[in-house]
Amino acid sequence: MDTATIGVALLLPLLSLVYVFWPRHRSIDISKFPRKFNYEKDKKKPYYDVICVGAGPSGSCLGYYLGIRGKKIALLEKKQFPRDKICGDAVCKTGIEMLMEMGLYDTLIKEKKAHVADSGGVVSPGGLSFVGRSHEQLGTVPAALACKRIILDEALVRAAQKSGAELIENTPVKDAHFDKSTGLWTVTIEDSDVTYQGRVLVCADGATSKLATQLGLVTSPPQGTCSRSYIGAGTHSFKADGVMFYPKGLLPGSLRFGGEKNSYDDHLLVIGDAAGMIDPMTGEGIHHAMESGKIAAGFLNEAFEVGNFDKEVMKEYQNRWMYKFGSDYKWSLAFISILYRYPILLDAAAAAMQRKGNEYLARWADVMTGRVPKATLLRPEFSIVIGFEVARLIFQKLLRRDPRKRSAVSEMTD
């Protein structure tokens, strides 16, 4: 028997057992902690409830969801909007739902500033491919939306402003210091005598996260790089749009994968890319960044009601994002290792899509975009189907048949 088949046969049951017995993150009842600070609703007070360093997707969503709750929050942004960022420009289903919730989705679509990415699929290492449509299978919320970051980020930050958040642009943060006696942070600005004070400090300053690094929460450099280029439809010879090959030496940008082990401290949180909230398997991070801002806002609203921001309380934020999506990063890393060793699994996935069509593609898209956990791939509807395709591909190889001749990229029709 082929070693790939033996390896897969042993690994899938083992991973299933690991998933069953994997420890879950327990919630903390923060209402049991003693009150240390009384919440002042007056927005004329000399300090902010929350100072967020960075006004990207995570910071802007934090600002929006705190703003609608009436909190006094400042978003300190080192540049001025509109400003661009190197990114794949794809917003997945969870992020799309948040855009709808914030009242941005319909406007972006109507003004043609964003486009539903209906077509997608897989091109496997063995040359098998399937590209189809998934929108009809997914209903009113598509799997992904294409929106340039120069447009998306400004739309999000303007929504935060409308909700009540204060945006302060051209404000590169130099450092931050916490005064235990007052329970306030003082944030200093580069080449300026201006300072800002706040009860809670949130680092949302991207993958390099200068501030979180200075404060000792982020202790390692980014692990990856990113790049971007736009390709006009019909300007290439590929059967599907968007296929690109990147020489390794030409990749700029930076990415932090897999989630930081510690994204909290006394009166302090780290969100979005700064906390490494990028899926190691897919590189997707925008909707995780947006969701982390929403999770942080909901948690902080509760913390203000309790009046305690000690490290033991702030840990609940980490528990919540780990429960929501962070625990899935370990499964992403596990599957990456398996796929690297057994690339035939990707061939089998493409073959399964060829055989089952758009419905199977839509279910695969839910997994790849983080809509459902990566461990879903261990369920019978995936593991048995892919196991069957592995066996079929090996049998075809023994018969010296080329599976690529059986089918090609699907015809995409309206």
C-alpha positions in Angstrom: 0.0 0.0 0.0 1.2 3.5 -0.8 2.8 5.3 2.2 0.5 8.3 1.7 -2.5 6.1 2.2 -1.0 4.5 5.3 -0.1 7.9 6.7 -3.6 9.4 6.1 -5.3 6.3 7.5 -3.3 6.7 10.8 -3.5 10.5 11.0 -7.2 11.1 10.6 -8.4 8.9 13.5 -5.6 10.3 15.7 -6.6 13.9 14.9 -10.2 13.0 15.6 -9.3 11.8 19.1 -7.2 14.9 19.7 -10.2 17.1 18.7 -12.6 15.3 21.1 -10.2 15.6 24.1 -8.8 19.1 23.2 -9.1 21.4 26.3 -11.7 24.2 25.9 -11.1 27.7 27.2 -13.2 28.4 30.2 -15.0 31.7 30.7 -14.3 33.9 33.7 -17.1 35.5 35.6 -15.7 39.0 35.9 -18.6 40.3 37.9 -17.1 38.6 41.0 -14.0 40.8 41.0 -14.0 43.8 43.3 -14.8 47.3 41.9 -11.7 49.6 41.8 -13.0 52.4 39.5 -16.3 54.1 39.1 -17.4 54.7 35.6 -17.8 58.4 34.7 -20.3 58.8 31.8 -19.4 62.5 31.3 -17.5 62.7 28.0 -16.0 66.0 29.1 -13.8 64.2 31.6 -10.0 64.8 31.0 -9.2 61.3 29.9 -10.6 58.7 27.5 -12.2 55.4 28.5 -10.2 53.7 25.8 -7.2 54.8 23.7 -6.7 52.6 20.7 -3.4 52.9 18.9 -4.2 52.1 15.2 -7.3 52.7 13.2 -7.2 49.7 10.8 -10.1 47.1 10.7 -9.6 45.9 14.3 -9.2 49.4 15.8 -12.1 50.9 13.8 -14.4 48.0 14.7 -13.5 48.5 18.4 -14.2 52.2 18.0 -17.6 51.5 16.4 -18.8 49.0 18.9 -17.6 51.1 21.9 -19.0 54.3 20.3 -22.5 52.9 20.0 -22.3 52.0 23.7 -21.5 55.6 24.6 -17.9 55.1 25.6 -15.3 57.9 25.1 -12.7 56.4 22.8 -9.8 57.8 20.8 -8.4 56.2 17.7 -4.7 57.3 17.2 -3.7 56.8 13.6 -0.1 57.5 12.5 -1.2 58.3 8.9 -4.2 60.1 7.3 -7.1 58.5 5.6 -7.5 57.5 2.9 -4.4 55.4 3.2 -3.5 52.0 1.7 -2.1 48.8 3.0 -0.7 45.7 1.3 -3.3 43.0 1.5 -5.2 40.4 -0.5 -8.3 42.7 -0.2 -10.7 39.8 0.6 -13.3 40.1 3.3 -14.8 36.7 4.3 -18.3 35.9 5.5 -18.0 36.9 9.2 -16.5 40.2 8.2 -19.3 40.7 5.6 -21.9 40.2 8.3 -20.2 42.9 10.3 -20.2 45.3 7.4 -23.9 44.6 7.1 -24.4 45.2 10.8 -22.5 48.5 10.5 -24.6 49.6 7.6 -21.7 49.6 5.1 -22.3 46.6 2.9 -25.1 47.9 0.7 -23.3 51.2 0.2 -20.0 49.6 -0.9 -21.8 47.3 -3.3 -24.1 50.1 -4.7 -21.2 52.4 -5.3 -19.2 49.6 -6.8 -16.4 50.0 -4.3 -16.7 46.3 -3.4 -17.5 43.3 -5.4 -18.8 39.9 -4.5 -16.1 37.3 -5.1 -18.4 34.5 -6.3 -15.9 32.4 -8.2 -13.3 30.3 -6.5 -11.8 26.9 -6.2 -8.6 24.8 -6.0 -5.6 24.2 -8.2 -3.8 21.2 -6.6 -0.1 20.3 -6.6 -0.8 17.5 -9.0 -2.5 19.8 -11.5 -6.1 18.9 -10.7 -8.4 22.0 -10.6 -11.9 23.0 -10.0 -13.2 26.6 -10.1 -16.9 27.1 -9.6 -19.5 29.4 -8.1 -20.6 29.3 -4.5 -22.9 32.2 -4.1 -26.1 30.2 -5.0 -25.2 27.7 -2.3 -24.4 30.2 0.5 -27.5 32.4 0.3 -27.6 36.1 1.0 -24.2 36.3 2.6 -21.4 35.5 0.1 -18.2 33.6 1.0 -16.0 36.6 0.2 -16.0 40.2 -0.8 -13.3 42.0 -2.8 -12.7 45.5 -1.5 -9.4 47.5 -1.7 -8.0 48.3 1.7 -7.8 52.0 0.8 -11.6 51.9 0.5 -12.4 49.4 3.2 -10.3 50.9 6.0 -11.7 54.4 5.4 -15.3 53.1 5.4 -14.8 51.4 8.7 -13.1 54.3 10.4 -15.8 56.7 9.2 -18.4 54.4 10.7 -16.5 54.5 13.9 -16.5 58.3 13.9 -20.3 58.4 13.3 -20.8 56.1 16.3 -19.0 58.5 18.5 -15.3 57.5 18.4 -12.7 60.3 18.0 -10.2 59.8 15.2 -6.9 61.6 15.6 -4.8 61.3 12.5 -1.1 61.9 11.7 -0.4 60.8 15.3 2.5 58.3 15.4 2.7 56.9 19.0 6.1 57.0 20.7 5.4 55.2 23.9 2.9 54.6 26.7 3.2 54.5 30.5 0.8 53.2 33.1 0.2 54.9 36.5 -1.0 52.4 39.0 -2.0 55.1 41.5 -4.5 56.7 39.0 -5.2 53.6 36.9 -4.5 55.7 33.7 -2.3 55.3 30.7 -0.4 58.3 29.3 0.4 58.0 25.6 3.2 60.1 24.1 3.5 61.1 20.5 6.6 61.3 18.3 8.1 64.8 17.9 5.3 66.3 19.9 4.6 67.4 23.5 1.0 66.3 23.2 -0.1 63.4 25.4 -3.3 61.4 25.8 -4.6 59.7 28.9 -7.0 56.8 29.0 -8.3 54.1 31.4 -7.6 51.3 29.0 -5.0 51.0 26.2 -5.5 48.9 23.2 -2.7 48.1 20.7 -4.1 47.7 17.2 -0.9 48.8 15.4 -0.5 46.0 12.9 1.8 42.9 12.6 5.0 44.7 13.6 3.2 46.2 16.6 5.8 48.6 17.9 3.9 49.5 21.0 2.9 46.0 22.1 6.5 45.0 21.6 7.7 47.9 23.7 5.2 46.9 26.4 6.5 43.3 26.4 3.4 41.5 25.2 4.7 40.8 21.7 8.1 39.2 22.0 8.8 37.8 18.5 9.1 39.3 15.0 6.5 38.7 12.3 6.8 35.2 10.7 5.6 35.9 7.2 5.5 38.3 4.3 2.8 39.6 2.0 2.5 41.2 -1.4 -0.3 42.3 -3.8 -0.9 43.0 -7.4 -4.0 43.7 -9.4 -4.7 41.7 -12.6 -7.2 42.9 -15.2 -9.7 40.3 -16.5 -8.7 39.0 -19.9 -5.1 40.2 -19.6 -3.6 36.7 -19.0 -3.9 33.1 -20.4 -5.0 31.4 -17.2 -8.5 29.8 -17.2 -9.3 31.5 -13.9 -8.6 35.1 -12.9 -6.3 35.9 -10.0 -3.6 33.3 -10.5 -0.2 34.7 -9.5 3.3 33.4 -8.8 5.5 35.3 -6.3 9.3 35.0 -6.4 10.3 34.6 -2.7 12.8 37.5 -2.8 10.3 40.0 -4.0 7.8 39.7 -1.1 7.4 42.9 1.0 5.2 43.5 4.0 4.9 41.5 7.2 2.5 39.0 8.8 2.1 37.6 12.3 0.4 34.1 12.3 -1.3 31.9 14.8 -2.3 34.2 17.6 -0.2 35.6 20.5 -0.2 33.6 23.7 -0.7 36.7 25.7 -2.9 39.6 24.4 -3.7 41.2 27.7 -2.3 42.9 30.9 -3.4 45.4 33.5 -5.7 47.9 31.7 -4.2 46.6 28.3 -5.4 44.6 25.3 -3.9 43.7 21.9 -6.2 43.1 18.9 -6.0 42.2 15.2 -2.8 41.7 13.4 -0.8 43.0 16.4 -2.0 39.9 18.3 -1.2 37.6 15.4 -4.8 37.0 14.4 -4.0 35.6 11.0 -4.9 32.0 10.0 -1.6 30.1 9.3 -3.3 27.9 6.7 -5.0 30.5 4.6 -3.4 33.8 5.5 -6.8 35.4 6.1 -6.8 38.0 8.8 -9.3 40.9 8.0 -12.4 39.3 9.4 -10.5 38.0 12.5 -9.2 41.5 13.0 -12.7 43.0 12.7 -14.2 40.3 15.0 -11.4 40.9 17.6 -12.4 44.5 17.8 -16.0 43.6 18.3 -15.1 41.0 21.0 -12.8 43.5 22.8 -15.6 46.2 22.7 -18.2 43.8 24.2 -15.7 42.7 26.9 -14.6 46.2 27.8 -18.2 47.3 28.1 -18.7 44.7 30.8 -15.4 45.6 32.4 -16.5 49.2 32.8 -19.7 48.0 34.4 -17.6 46.0 36.9 -15.0 48.7 37.3 -12.0 46.4 37.3 -9.3 46.2 34.6 -6.7 44.0 36.4 -4.8 41.4 34.4 -6.9 38.6 35.9 -10.0 40.3 34.6 -8.6 41.2 31.2 -7.7 37.5 30.6 -11.4 37.0 29.8 -10.8 38.9 26.5 -8.2 36.3 25.5 -10.5 33.5 26.5 -13.3 34.9 24.3 -11.3 35.3 21.1 -9.6 32.0 21.6 -13.0 30.3 22.0 -14.4 32.2 18.9 -11.6 31.6 16.5 -8.1 31.4 18.0 -8.2 27.7 18.9 -8.7 27.0 15.3 -5.1 28.2 14.5 -3.6 25.1 16.0 -5.7 23.0 13.7 -4.6 25.1 10.8 -0.9 24.5 11.7 -1.6 20.7 12.1 -3.3 20.5 8.6 -0.5 22.5 7.0 2.0 20.0 8.3 -0.1 17.1 7.0 -0.7 18.7 3.6 3.0 19.5 3.2 3.9 15.8 3.8 0.9 14.4 1.9 0.1 16.8 -1.0 -2.0 14.1 -2.5 -4.7 15.3 -0.1 -5.0 18.5 -2.0 -5.2 16.5 -5.2 -8.0 14.5 -3.6 -9.8 17.6 -2.5 -9.8 19.0 -6.0 -11.0 15.6 -7.4 -13.8 15.6 -4.9 -14.9 19.1 -6.0 -14.8 18.0 -9.6 -17.1 15.1 -8.8 -19.5 16.8 -6.4 -19.5 20.3 -7.8 -20.4 23.7 -6.3 -22.2 22.4 -3.3 -19.1 20.7 -2.1 -17.0 23.8 -3.0 -19.3 26.0 -0.8 -18.8 23.7 2.2 -15.1 23.7 1.6 -15.2 27.5 1.4 -16.9 27.7 4.8 -14.0 25.8 6.3 -11.2 27.8 4.5 -12.7 31.2 5.4 -13.1 30.3 9.1 -16.8 30.2 9.0 -16.7 26.7 10.6 -13.6 25.2 12.4 -10.9 23.5 10.5 -11.5 20.4 12.5 -14.7 20.1 10.4 -12.4 18.5 7.8 -12.2 15.4 10.2 -16.0 14.8 9.8 -17.1 11.9 7.6 -18.5 14.2 4.8 -14.9 15.4 4.3 -12.5 12.7 5.6 -14.3 9.7 4.0 -14.8 11.5 0.7 -11.2 12.7 0.5 -10.0 9.3 1.7 -11.9 7.7 -1.2 -10.4 10.1 -3.6 -6.9 9.4 -2.3 -7.4 5.7 -2.9 -8.9 6.4 -6.4 -5.9 8.6 -7.4 -3.4 6.0 -6.2 -5.3 3.3 -8.2 -5.3 5.5 -11.3 -1.5 6.1 -10.8 -1.0 2.3 -10.6 -2.9 2.0 -13.9 -0.9 4.9 -15.2 -3.9 7.0 -15.9 -3.7 10.8 -15.8 -6.6 12.1 -13.6 -6.1 15.6 -15.1 -7.5 14.3 -18.4 -10.8 13.4 -16.8 -11.9 16.9 -16.0 -10.7 20.5 -16.0 -11.7 23.8 -14.5 -15.4 23.9 -14.4 -17.3 26.2 -16.8 -18.6 29.1 -14.8 -22.0 30.1 -16.1 -24.4 32.7 -14.8 
